[in-house]
């Protein structure tokens, strides 16, 4: 998701150090963030919101990460462990404020201009960054190859690791 923005940006700026790029459920489509996310960008107010409402929002969103959420009880346990780290919510708030999570089209255009091979992988049941954005990404990055994982959510690399790994291995082999 947000890691795709970082990966695409790095590859666009350092294409001489990269052979190919794989993006899984890439964030950055206009209008993908909830309409109230602008509130988080207000100094002090956003901090208070994240402090008091952030836990609820993050935990509630967990069920949207995976299509078959109930099959992976350890996913929630692992997430709760991460939430114990001091600074996690501050880092997420900083991401909302300073990363173009709601519009990274320019970054993806810059990636396209490098000519690097790009593999896009999406879960067909992704509720965070819906698969309907795949078509627009293929237009922005015409050299990209799109793959859809059936009955899988946003974190398809976790939910269907074998299927995603097969795609990754094939992409890596073809871009030696």
PyMOL commands that set and color helices and strands:
alter all, ss='L'
color gray80, all
select helices_A, chain A and resi 2-13+15-17+35-41+45-62+69-71+73-83+88-98+105-114+133-140+156-159+161-174
alter helices_A, ss='H'
color red, helices_A
select strands_A, chain A and resi 20-24+117-123+144-149
alter strands_A, ss='S'
color yellow, strands_A
deselect
rebuild
show_as cartoon
